[in-house]
Amino acid sequence: MMPEHFSRVYCPWHPERLDKPRALIIEDFLELTKQKKFICLKKMISMLDNLNTHGLQANHIKHVFDAIYELKDRTTEGGARVYFIAGNQNEFYAFHAECKKEHDADENMLADGIEILEAAEAGKAIFPSIKTPRRWR
């Protein structure tokens, strides 16, 4: 039997880019690796683990709008942000991540989140196949 606070963090694709080899957030992580933003990456992974364990009671959560939230904390490399959608029954969809000095969320990343949310609500695919969605952990 799973504890009540048990949650699941999934990594969706953009509904119009299901042919891509990786989920959006994985592409972001790879780009941050190229930029050598390892401190930000470590913080992002820690925040995602916390979300996976504690759901919406996790640390560093900020509501953005509708069902879209962000995990946000400062590092010496800049602000570590992970954008996610809060779904039903403690399911979360981490769709983008960034590390930057500016305070405002990336509008293009949030637009992707809106499109993922609308697709999911309409019953459209946000994963490339019928297979079980890839979980964060």
C-alpha positions as CSV (number, residue, x, y, z in Angstrom):
1,M,0.0,0.0,0.0
2,M,1.4,3.4,-1.0
3,P,1.5,6.3,1.5
4,E,-1.0,9.1,1.0
5,H,1.7,11.6,0.1
6,F,3.2,9.3,-2.5
7,S,3.6,11.2,-5.8
8,R,4.8,10.6,-9.3
9,V,6.9,13.0,-11.4
10,Y,6.7,12.4,-15.1
11,C,8.7,14.0,-17.9
12,P,6.4,14.8,-20.9
13,W,7.1,15.6,-24.5
14,H,5.5,18.6,-26.2
15,P,2.4,17.2,-28.0
16,E,3.6,18.5,-31.3
17,R,7.1,17.0,-30.9
18,L,6.5,13.4,-30.0
19,D,9.0,12.3,-32.6
20,K,11.9,13.9,-30.6
21,P,14.2,11.4,-28.8
22,R,13.9,12.9,-25.4
23,A,11.5,14.8,-23.1
24,L,11.8,18.6,-23.0
25,I,13.3,18.7,-19.6
26,I,15.9,16.2,-20.5
27,E,16.9,18.4,-23.5
28,D,17.2,21.3,-21.0
29,F,19.4,19.3,-18.7
30,L,21.7,18.3,-21.6
31,E,22.0,22.0,-22.5
32,L,22.8,23.0,-18.9
33,T,25.4,20.3,-18.9
34,K,27.0,21.8,-22.0
35,Q,27.0,25.2,-20.3
36,K,28.6,23.5,-17.2
37,K,25.8,24.6,-14.9
38,F,26.4,21.7,-12.6
39,I,25.4,23.5,-9.4
40,C,22.1,24.4,-10.9
41,L,21.6,20.9,-12.2
42,K,22.3,19.4,-8.7
43,K,19.8,21.8,-7.2
44,M,17.1,20.9,-9.8
45,I,17.6,17.2,-9.2
46,S,17.3,17.8,-5.4
47,M,14.1,19.8,-5.9
48,L,12.6,17.2,-8.2
49,D,13.4,14.5,-5.7
50,N,11.7,16.6,-3.0
51,L,8.6,17.0,-5.2
52,N,8.5,13.3,-5.9
53,T,8.6,12.6,-2.1
54,H,6.4,15.3,-0.8
55,G,4.1,16.4,-3.6
56,L,2.8,20.0,-3.3
57,Q,4.1,20.1,0.2
58,A,7.7,20.1,-1.2
59,N,10.1,22.9,-0.6
60,H,10.7,25.7,-3.1
61,I,7.3,25.5,-4.9
62,K,5.8,28.7,-6.4
63,H,2.4,28.7,-8.1
64,V,2.7,30.4,-11.5
65,F,-0.9,30.1,-12.9
66,D,-3.6,27.5,-13.4
67,A,-2.1,24.1,-12.8
68,I,1.4,25.3,-13.6
69,Y,4.0,25.6,-10.9
70,E,7.7,26.1,-10.6
71,L,10.4,24.8,-8.2
72,K,12.7,27.7,-7.7
73,D,15.9,28.3,-5.6
74,R,19.0,30.4,-5.9
75,T,22.4,29.0,-6.6
76,T,25.8,30.6,-7.2
77,E,25.2,30.0,-10.9
78,G,21.8,31.7,-10.9
79,G,18.2,30.8,-10.2
80,A,17.5,27.1,-10.6
81,R,13.9,26.7,-12.0
82,V,12.0,23.6,-12.8
83,Y,8.5,24.1,-14.4
84,F,5.8,21.5,-13.8
85,I,2.2,20.8,-14.1
86,A,0.2,19.5,-11.1
87,G,-2.0,16.7,-12.4
88,N,-4.5,14.5,-10.6
89,Q,-3.8,12.1,-7.7
90,N,-0.3,13.5,-6.9
91,E,0.9,13.2,-10.5
92,F,3.3,15.9,-11.7
93,Y,4.7,16.7,-15.1
94,A,8.1,18.4,-15.1
95,F,8.4,19.9,-18.5
96,H,11.2,22.5,-18.6
97,A,14.2,23.6,-16.5
98,E,16.5,26.7,-16.7
99,C,19.2,28.4,-14.8
100,K,19.5,32.2,-15.1
101,K,20.2,35.4,-13.4
102,E,16.9,37.1,-14.4
103,H,13.9,37.0,-12.1
104,D,11.1,36.4,-14.7
105,A,10.1,32.9,-15.9
106,D,10.8,32.1,-19.5
107,E,7.6,32.8,-21.5
108,N,8.5,30.2,-24.2
109,M,8.9,27.5,-21.6
110,L,5.6,28.5,-19.9
111,A,3.9,28.4,-23.4
112,D,5.1,24.9,-23.8
113,G,3.6,24.0,-20.4
114,I,0.2,25.5,-21.4
115,E,0.3,23.4,-24.6
116,I,1.1,20.3,-22.7
117,L,-1.6,21.0,-20.1
118,E,-4.2,21.7,-22.8
119,A,-3.2,18.5,-24.7
120,A,-3.4,16.4,-21.5
121,E,-6.8,17.8,-20.6
122,A,-8.0,17.1,-24.2
123,G,-6.8,13.4,-23.9
124,K,-4.0,14.0,-26.5
125,A,-0.6,12.3,-26.2
126,I,2.1,13.9,-24.3
127,F,4.4,10.8,-24.4
128,P,5.7,9.3,-27.7
129,S,4.1,5.9,-27.4
130,I,1.5,3.8,-25.5
131,K,4.3,2.6,-23.2
132,T,4.3,3.6,-19.6
133,P,5.4,7.3,-19.2
134,R,8.9,7.8,-18.1
135,R,9.0,8.7,-14.4
136,W,11.4,11.0,-12.8
137,R,12.5,8.3,-10.3
